[in-house]
Structure formats: C-alpha cells, structure tokens
Amino acid sequence: MPKKRHIVTGHSPQLGQTVQHVILAMDDAEAKARFQRAHKGAKDIIIIGRTVPNAHLAAGQG
C-alpha cells in the first residue's frame, strides 16, 4: 500500500498557534503520530485531506 500525503492540522504548544503540515504516511494513525512527535503535546489534531502522490501516474494517464 503506497504512502499517502496527509494534510494534518493541530495546535502546537511550542509555537502557541495552530500549524498545518503535509505528512507522508500509510494511514491516519501514523500521520497523527508523526505530527504528535513533531509537536510534543499537540492538541486538536485533525486530518483535513489526503492525496496519493503521483496518482495521475498510477492511473495510467502520465
């Protein structure tokens, strides 16, 4: 199963603001875990979008 790009947003206590990242991960749980590692104690982590990298190539239209 290919990794997908997850667009993840959440509140970072270090920065004191909401941040958004694009994280390459297999599933939502992994994406949230990576975000949590990057921003210790992050709250309100939400996945707002997913894309498959090179989807147009995988579909045979490239």
PyMOL Python script that loads the backbone (N, CA, C, O; Angstrom):
from pymol import cmd

cmd.read_pdbstr("""\
ATOM      1  N   MET A   1       0.855  -1.192   0.000  1.00  0.00           N
ATOM      2  CA  MET A   1       0.000   0.000   0.000  1.00  0.00           C
ATOM      3  C   MET A   1       0.894   1.247   0.000  1.00  0.00           C
ATOM      4  O   MET A   1       1.750   1.393   0.873  1.00  0.00           O
ATOM      5  N   PRO A   2       0.704   2.128  -0.955  1.00  0.00           N
ATOM      6  CA  PRO A   2       1.583   3.305  -1.020  1.00  0.00           C
ATOM      7  C   PRO A   2       1.276   4.296   0.097  1.00  0.00           C
ATOM      8  O   PRO A   2       0.155   4.355   0.601  1.00  0.00           O
ATOM      9  N   LYS A   3       2.275   5.061   0.468  1.00  0.00           N
ATOM     10  CA  LYS A   3       2.055   6.106   1.466  1.00  0.00           C
ATOM     11  C   LYS A   3       1.253   7.219   0.806  1.00  0.00           C
ATOM     12  O   LYS A   3       1.413   7.510  -0.379  1.00  0.00           O
ATOM     13  N   LYS A   4       0.390   7.828   1.601  1.00  0.00           N
ATOM     14  CA  LYS A   4      -0.417   8.939   1.107  1.00  0.00           C
ATOM     15  C   LYS A   4       0.063  10.213   1.769  1.00  0.00           C
ATOM     16  O   LYS A   4       0.640  10.188   2.856  1.00  0.00           O
ATOM     17  N   ARG A   5      -0.185  11.330   1.096  1.00  0.00           N
ATOM     18  CA  ARG A   5       0.069  12.625   1.726  1.00  0.00           C
ATOM     19  C   ARG A   5      -1.146  12.952   2.577  1.00  0.00           C
ATOM     20  O   ARG A   5      -2.271  13.000   2.080  1.00  0.00           O
ATOM     21  N   HIS A   6      -0.910  13.176   3.859  1.00  0.00           N
ATOM     22  CA  HIS A   6      -1.981  13.566   4.769  1.00  0.00           C
ATOM     23  C   HIS A   6      -1.779  15.032   5.125  1.00  0.00           C
ATOM     24  O   HIS A   6      -0.692  15.422   5.552  1.00  0.00           O
ATOM     25  N   ILE A   7      -2.799  15.833   4.955  1.00  0.00           N
ATOM     26  CA  ILE A   7      -2.724  17.229   5.364  1.00  0.00           C
ATOM     27  C   ILE A   7      -3.279  17.276   6.779  1.00  0.00           C
ATOM     28  O   ILE A   7      -4.471  17.071   7.009  1.00  0.00           O
ATOM     29  N   VAL A   8      -2.378  17.554   7.724  1.00  0.00           N
ATOM     30  CA  VAL A   8      -2.716  17.461   9.137  1.00  0.00           C
ATOM     31  C   VAL A   8      -2.611  18.840   9.768  1.00  0.00           C
ATOM     32  O   VAL A   8      -1.655  19.575   9.518  1.00  0.00           O
ATOM     33  N   THR A   9      -3.588  19.184  10.579  1.00  0.00           N
ATOM     34  CA  THR A   9      -3.547  20.453  11.302  1.00  0.00           C
ATOM     35  C   THR A   9      -3.754  20.175  12.788  1.00  0.00           C
ATOM     36  O   THR A   9      -4.421  19.212  13.167  1.00  0.00           O
ATOM     37  N   GLY A  10      -3.173  21.031  13.618  1.00  0.00           N
ATOM     38  CA  GLY A  10      -3.306  20.867  15.061  1.00  0.00           C
ATOM     39  C   GLY A  10      -2.664  22.028  15.789  1.00  0.00           C
ATOM     40  O   GLY A  10      -1.949  22.831  15.189  1.00  0.00           O
ATOM     41  N   HIS A  11      -2.919  22.114  17.077  1.00  0.00           N
ATOM     42  CA  HIS A  11      -2.370  23.204  17.883  1.00  0.00           C
ATOM     43  C   HIS A  11      -1.031  22.790  18.484  1.00  0.00           C
ATOM     44  O   HIS A  11      -0.950  21.785  19.191  1.00  0.00           O
ATOM     45  N   SER A  12       0.014  23.561  18.207  1.00  0.00           N
ATOM     46  CA  SER A  12       1.345  23.289  18.742  1.00  0.00           C
ATOM     47  C   SER A  12       1.597  24.146  19.976  1.00  0.00           C
ATOM     48  O   SER A  12       1.610  25.373  19.882  1.00  0.00           O
ATOM     49  N   PRO A  13       1.802  23.508  21.147  1.00  0.00           N
ATOM     50  CA  PRO A  13       2.065  24.293  22.359  1.00  0.00           C
ATOM     51  C   PRO A  13       3.392  25.068  22.275  1.00  0.00           C
ATOM     52  O   PRO A  13       3.509  26.159  22.832  1.00  0.00           O
ATOM     53  N   GLN A  14       4.386  24.501  21.580  1.00  0.00           N
ATOM     54  CA  GLN A  14       5.680  25.173  21.458  1.00  0.00           C
ATOM     55  C   GLN A  14       5.547  26.501  20.717  1.00  0.00           C
ATOM     56  O   GLN A  14       6.121  27.513  21.121  1.00  0.00           O
ATOM     57  N   LEU A  15       4.782  26.479  19.628  1.00  0.00           N
ATOM     58  CA  LEU A  15       4.630  27.681  18.808  1.00  0.00           C
ATOM     59  C   LEU A  15       3.482  28.559  19.293  1.00  0.00           C
ATOM     60  O   LEU A  15       3.408  29.743  18.963  1.00  0.00           O
ATOM     61  N   GLY A  16       2.590  27.967  20.080  1.00  0.00           N
ATOM     62  CA  GLY A  16       1.454  28.719  20.589  1.00  0.00           C
ATOM     63  C   GLY A  16       0.434  29.059  19.523  1.00  0.00           C
ATOM     64  O   GLY A  16      -0.301  30.038  19.645  1.00  0.00           O
ATOM     65  N   GLN A  17       0.390  28.256  18.486  1.00  0.00           N
ATOM     66  CA  GLN A  17      -0.568  28.512  17.405  1.00  0.00           C
ATOM     67  C   GLN A  17      -0.901  27.215  16.692  1.00  0.00           C
ATOM     68  O   GLN A  17      -0.271  26.181  16.916  1.00  0.00           O
ATOM     69  N   THR A  18      -1.903  27.292  15.829  1.00  0.00           N
ATOM     70  CA  THR A  18      -2.290  26.137  15.025  1.00  0.00           C
ATOM     71  C   THR A  18      -1.366  26.052  13.821  1.00  0.00           C
ATOM     72  O   THR A  18      -1.109  27.051  13.151  1.00  0.00           O
ATOM     73  N   VAL A  19      -0.872  24.853  13.553  1.00  0.00           N
ATOM     74  CA  VAL A  19       0.029  24.654  12.419  1.00  0.00           C
ATOM     75  C   VAL A  19      -0.540  23.569  11.510  1.00  0.00           C
ATOM     76  O   VAL A  19      -1.361  22.751  11.925  1.00  0.00           O
ATOM     77  N   GLN A  20      -0.085  23.585  10.265  1.00  0.00           N
ATOM     78  CA  GLN A  20      -0.545  22.615   9.281  1.00  0.00           C
ATOM     79  C   GLN A  20       0.663  22.017   8.589  1.00  0.00           C
ATOM     80  O   GLN A  20       1.585  22.737   8.206  1.00  0.00           O
ATOM     81  N   HIS A  21       0.660  20.699   8.429  1.00  0.00           N
ATOM     82  CA  HIS A  21       1.758  20.004   7.773  1.00  0.00           C
ATOM     83  C   HIS A  21       1.216  19.046   6.733  1.00  0.00           C
ATOM     84  O   HIS A  21       0.077  18.587   6.824  1.00  0.00           O
ATOM     85  N   VAL A  22       2.030  18.753   5.757  1.00  0.00           N
ATOM     86  CA  VAL A  22       1.747  17.653   4.844  1.00  0.00           C
ATOM     87  C   VAL A  22       2.674  16.532   5.274  1.00  0.00           C
ATOM     88  O   VAL A  22       3.895  16.686   5.232  1.00  0.00           O
ATOM     89  N   ILE A  23       2.111  15.408   5.686  1.00  0.00           N
ATOM     90  CA  ILE A  23       2.883  14.289   6.224  1.00  0.00           C
ATOM     91  C   ILE A  23       2.661  13.061   5.350  1.00  0.00           C
ATOM     92  O   ILE A  23       1.524  12.703   5.039  1.00  0.00           O
ATOM     93  N   LEU A  24       3.749  12.426   4.963  1.00  0.00           N
ATOM     94  CA  LEU A  24       3.663  11.205   4.175  1.00  0.00           C
ATOM     95  C   LEU A  24       3.509  10.029   5.140  1.00  0.00           C
ATOM     96  O   LEU A  24       4.401   9.774   5.949  1.00  0.00           O
ATOM     97  N   ALA A  25       2.392   9.317   5.063  1.00  0.00           N
ATOM     98  CA  ALA A  25       2.129   8.230   5.998  1.00  0.00           C
ATOM     99  C   ALA A  25       1.205   7.199   5.353  1.00  0.00           C
ATOM    100  O   ALA A  25       0.514   7.481   4.374  1.00  0.00           O
ATOM    101  N   MET A  26       1.213   5.997   5.929  1.00  0.00           N
ATOM    102  CA  MET A  26       0.383   4.911   5.411  1.00  0.00           C
ATOM    103  C   MET A  26      -1.096   5.127   5.749  1.00  0.00           C
ATOM    104  O   MET A  26      -1.971   4.852   4.929  1.00  0.00           O
ATOM    105  N   ASP A  27      -1.368   5.624   6.964  1.00  0.00           N
ATOM    106  CA  ASP A  27      -2.761   5.793   7.387  1.00  0.00           C
ATOM    107  C   ASP A  27      -2.883   6.977   8.345  1.00  0.00           C
ATOM    108  O   ASP A  27      -1.887   7.606   8.702  1.00  0.00           O
ATOM    109  N   ASP A  28      -4.104   7.267   8.750  1.00  0.00           N
ATOM    110  CA  ASP A  28      -4.377   8.413   9.618  1.00  0.00           C
ATOM    111  C   ASP A  28      -3.631   8.308  10.950  1.00  0.00           C
ATOM    112  O   ASP A  28      -3.094   9.301  11.439  1.00  0.00           O
ATOM    113  N   ALA A  29      -3.597   7.111  11.535  1.00  0.00           N
ATOM    114  CA  ALA A  29      -2.955   6.935  12.839  1.00  0.00           C
ATOM    115  C   ALA A  29      -1.466   7.277  12.773  1.00  0.00           C
ATOM    116  O   ALA A  29      -0.932   7.933  13.667  1.00  0.00           O
ATOM    117  N   GLU A  30      -0.804   6.829  11.710  1.00  0.00           N
ATOM    118  CA  GLU A  30       0.622   7.121  11.554  1.00  0.00           C
ATOM    119  C   GLU A  30       0.846   8.620  11.342  1.00  0.00           C
ATOM    120  O   GLU A  30       1.787   9.192  11.892  1.00  0.00           O
ATOM    121  N   ALA A  31      -0.007   9.245  10.555  1.00  0.00           N
ATOM    122  CA  ALA A  31       0.119  10.681  10.301  1.00  0.00           C
ATOM    123  C   ALA A  31      -0.039  11.476  11.601  1.00  0.00           C
ATOM    124  O   ALA A  31       0.717  12.414  11.854  1.00  0.00           O
ATOM    125  N   LYS A  32      -1.020  11.099  12.418  1.00  0.00           N
ATOM    126  CA  LYS A  32      -1.236  11.780  13.699  1.00  0.00           C
ATOM    127  C   LYS A  32      -0.053  11.556  14.631  1.00  0.00           C
ATOM    128  O   LYS A  32       0.364  12.473  15.338  1.00  0.00           O
ATOM    129  N   ALA A  33       0.492  10.334  14.636  1.00  0.00           N
ATOM    130  CA  ALA A  33       1.642  10.020  15.500  1.00  0.00           C
ATOM    131  C   ALA A  33       2.858  10.846  15.100  1.00  0.00           C
ATOM    132  O   ALA A  33       3.583  11.347  15.960  1.00  0.00           O
ATOM    133  N   ARG A  34       3.083  10.988  13.792  1.00  0.00           N
ATOM    134  CA  ARG A  34       4.213  11.796  13.323  1.00  0.00           C
ATOM    135  C   ARG A  34       4.040  13.260  13.706  1.00  0.00           C
ATOM    136  O   ARG A  34       5.003  13.916  14.104  1.00  0.00           O
ATOM    137  N   PHE A  35       2.822  13.773  13.587  1.00  0.00           N
ATOM    138  CA  PHE A  35       2.542  15.160  13.973  1.00  0.00           C
ATOM    139  C   PHE A  35       2.791  15.323  15.469  1.00  0.00           C
ATOM    140  O   PHE A  35       3.380  16.314  15.903  1.00  0.00           O
ATOM    141  N   GLN A  36       2.342  14.351  16.250  1.00  0.00           N
ATOM    142  CA  GLN A  36       2.495  14.380  17.711  1.00  0.00           C
ATOM    143  C   GLN A  36       3.976  14.398  18.087  1.00  0.00           C
ATOM    144  O   GLN A  36       4.378  15.093  19.020  1.00  0.00           O
ATOM    145  N   ARG A  37       4.789  13.625  17.349  1.00  0.00           N
ATOM    146  CA  ARG A  37       6.240  13.609  17.618  1.00  0.00           C
ATOM    147  C   ARG A  37       6.873  14.961  17.302  1.00  0.00           C
ATOM    148  O   ARG A  37       7.745  15.434  18.032  1.00  0.00           O
ATOM    149  N   ALA A  38       6.431  15.571  16.220  1.00  0.00           N
ATOM    150  CA  ALA A  38       6.992  16.856  15.798  1.00  0.00           C
ATOM    151  C   ALA A  38       6.609  17.974  16.765  1.00  0.00           C
ATOM    152  O   ALA A  38       7.400  18.883  17.017  1.00  0.00           O
ATOM    153  N   HIS A  39       5.406  17.902  17.296  1.00  0.00           N
ATOM    154  CA  HIS A  39       4.910  18.934  18.216  1.00  0.00           C
ATOM    155  C   HIS A  39       4.450  18.253  19.493  1.00  0.00           C
ATOM    156  O   HIS A  39       3.297  17.838  19.606  1.00  0.00           O
ATOM    157  N   LYS A  40       5.355  18.142  20.452  1.00  0.00           N
ATOM    158  CA  LYS A  40       5.049  17.447  21.717  1.00  0.00           C
ATOM    159  C   LYS A  40       3.824  18.067  22.398  1.00  0.00           C
ATOM    160  O   LYS A  40       3.744  19.282  22.578  1.00  0.00           O
ATOM    161  N   GLY A  41       2.888  17.219  22.764  1.00  0.00           N
ATOM    162  CA  GLY A  41       1.695  17.690  23.464  1.00  0.00           C
ATOM    163  C   GLY A  41       0.700  18.417  22.579  1.00  0.00           C
ATOM    164  O   GLY A  41      -0.135  19.178  23.068  1.00  0.00           O
ATOM    165  N   ALA A  42       0.786  18.182  21.267  1.00  0.00           N
ATOM    166  CA  ALA A  42      -0.130  18.848  20.337  1.00  0.00           C
ATOM    167  C   ALA A  42      -1.571  18.433  20.635  1.00  0.00           C
ATOM    168  O   ALA A  42      -1.840  17.298  21.026  1.00  0.00           O
ATOM    169  N   LYS A  43      -2.488  19.381  20.441  1.00  0.00           N
ATOM    170  CA  LYS A  43      -3.905  19.120  20.700  1.00  0.00           C
ATOM    171  C   LYS A  43      -4.704  19.352  19.423  1.00  0.00           C
ATOM    172  O   LYS A  43      -4.238  19.988  18.478  1.00  0.00           O
ATOM    173  N   ASP A  44      -5.917  18.817  19.427  1.00  0.00           N
ATOM    174  CA  ASP A  44      -6.862  19.054  18.323  1.00  0.00           C
ATOM    175  C   ASP A  44      -6.271  18.673  16.965  1.00  0.00           C
ATOM    176  O   ASP A  44      -6.376  19.431  16.001  1.00  0.00           O
ATOM    177  N   ILE A  45      -5.651  17.496  16.898  1.00  0.00           N
ATOM    178  CA  ILE A  45      -5.045  17.062  15.635  1.00  0.00           C
ATOM    179  C   ILE A  45      -6.137  16.545  14.714  1.00  0.00           C
ATOM    180  O   ILE A  45      -6.866  15.614  15.054  1.00  0.00           O
ATOM    181  N   ILE A  46      -6.240  17.160  13.547  1.00  0.00           N
ATOM    182  CA  ILE A  46      -7.285  16.806  12.580  1.00  0.00           C
ATOM    183  C   ILE A  46      -6.637  16.563  11.221  1.00  0.00           C
ATOM    184  O   ILE A  46      -5.751  17.311  10.806  1.00  0.00           O
ATOM    185  N   ILE A  47      -7.073  15.533  10.543  1.00  0.00           N
ATOM    186  CA  ILE A  47      -6.616  15.284   9.178  1.00  0.00           C
ATOM    187  C   ILE A  47      -7.637  15.916   8.254  1.00  0.00           C
ATOM    188  O   ILE A  47      -8.797  15.506   8.215  1.00  0.00           O
ATOM    189  N   ILE A  48      -7.191  16.928   7.503  1.00  0.00           N
ATOM    190  CA  ILE A  48      -8.147  17.673   6.684  1.00  0.00           C
ATOM    191  C   ILE A  48      -8.107  17.273   5.223  1.00  0.00           C
ATOM    192  O   ILE A  48      -8.905  17.761   4.423  1.00  0.00           O
ATOM    193  N   GLY A  49      -7.187  16.390   4.864  1.00  0.00           N
ATOM    194  CA  GLY A  49      -7.153  15.962   3.479  1.00  0.00           C
ATOM    195  C   GLY A  49      -6.144  14.865   3.254  1.00  0.00           C
ATOM    196  O   GLY A  49      -5.209  14.690   4.036  1.00  0.00           O
ATOM    197  N   ARG A  50      -6.341  14.124   2.173  1.00  0.00           N
ATOM    198  CA  ARG A  50      -5.417  13.047   1.806  1.00  0.00           C
ATOM    199  C   ARG A  50      -5.263  13.053   0.298  1.00  0.00           C
ATOM    200  O   ARG A  50      -6.231  13.241  -0.439  1.00  0.00           O
ATOM    201  N   THR A  51      -4.027  12.844  -0.154  1.00  0.00           N
ATOM    202  CA  THR A  51      -3.799  12.683  -1.581  1.00  0.00           C
ATOM    203  C   THR A  51      -2.801  11.551  -1.761  1.00  0.00           C
ATOM    204  O   THR A  51      -1.965  11.304  -0.893  1.00  0.00           O
ATOM    205  N   VAL A  52      -2.895  10.877  -2.876  1.00  0.00           N
ATOM    206  CA  VAL A  52      -1.923   9.841  -3.201  1.00  0.00           C
ATOM    207  C   VAL A  52      -0.885  10.485  -4.110  1.00  0.00           C
ATOM    208  O   VAL A  52      -1.235  10.999  -5.173  1.00  0.00           O
ATOM    209  N   PRO A  53       0.396  10.468  -3.711  1.00  0.00           N
ATOM    210  CA  PRO A  53       1.410  11.071  -4.576  1.00  0.00           C
ATOM    211  C   PRO A  53       1.426  10.396  -5.945  1.00  0.00           C
ATOM    212  O   PRO A  53       1.299   9.175  -6.037  1.00  0.00           O
ATOM    213  N   ASN A  54       1.577  11.172  -6.991  1.00  0.00           N
ATOM    214  CA  ASN A  54       1.649  10.664  -8.357  1.00  0.00           C
ATOM    215  C   ASN A  54       0.416   9.850  -8.746  1.00  0.00           C
ATOM    216  O   ASN A  54       0.535   8.868  -9.479  1.00  0.00           O
ATOM    217  N   ALA A  55      -0.743  10.237  -8.275  1.00  0.00           N
ATOM    218  CA  ALA A  55      -1.975   9.496  -8.559  1.00  0.00           C
ATOM    219  C   ALA A  55      -2.246   9.456 -10.050  1.00  0.00           C
ATOM    220  O   ALA A  55      -2.764   8.464 -10.564  1.00  0.00           O
ATOM    221  N   HIS A  56      -1.891  10.551 -10.763  1.00  0.00           N
ATOM    222  CA  HIS A  56      -2.129  10.579 -12.205  1.00  0.00           C
ATOM    223  C   HIS A  56      -1.257   9.546 -12.920  1.00  0.00           C
ATOM    224  O   HIS A  56      -1.656   9.013 -13.956  1.00  0.00           O
ATOM    225  N   LEU A  57      -0.070   9.259 -12.376  1.00  0.00           N
ATOM    226  CA  LEU A  57       0.792   8.237 -12.966  1.00  0.00           C
ATOM    227  C   LEU A  57       0.242   6.840 -12.686  1.00  0.00           C
ATOM    228  O   LEU A  57       0.240   5.963 -13.550  1.00  0.00           O
ATOM    229  N   ALA A  58      -0.228   6.664 -11.435  1.00  0.00           N
ATOM    230  CA  ALA A  58      -0.762   5.358 -11.061  1.00  0.00           C
ATOM    231  C   ALA A  58      -2.015   5.020 -11.871  1.00  0.00           C
ATOM    232  O   ALA A  58      -2.295   3.853 -12.143  1.00  0.00           O
ATOM    233  N   ALA A  59      -2.751   6.044 -12.246  1.00  0.00           N
ATOM    234  CA  ALA A  59      -3.977   5.826 -13.016  1.00  0.00           C
ATOM    235  C   ALA A  59      -3.683   5.568 -14.492  1.00  0.00           C
ATOM    236  O   ALA A  59      -4.592   5.286 -15.273  1.00  0.00           O
ATOM    237  N   GLY A  60      -2.414   5.665 -14.866  1.00  0.00           N
ATOM    238  CA  GLY A  60      -2.044   5.369 -16.252  1.00  0.00           C
ATOM    239  C   GLY A  60      -2.285   6.524 -17.202  1.00  0.00           C
ATOM    240  O   GLY A  60      -2.398   6.324 -18.411  1.00  0.00           O
ATOM    241  N   GLN A  61      -2.363   7.741 -16.657  1.00  0.00           N
ATOM    242  CA  GLN A  61      -2.591   8.902 -17.503  1.00  0.00           C
ATOM    243  C   GLN A  61      -1.334   9.745 -17.647  1.00  0.00           C
ATOM    244  O   GLN A  61      -1.377  10.830 -18.226  1.00  0.00           O
ATOM    245  N   GLY A  62      -0.216   9.253 -17.122  1.00  0.00           N
ATOM    246  CA  GLY A  62       1.026  10.039 -17.156  1.00  0.00           C
ATOM    247  C   GLY A  62       1.784   9.675 -18.356  1.00  0.00           C
ATOM    248  O   GLY A  62       2.866  10.214 -18.589  1.00  0.00           O
TER     249      GLY A  62
END
""", "prot")
cmd.dss("prot")
cmd.show_as("cartoon", "prot")
cmd.util.cbc("prot")
cmd.orient("prot")
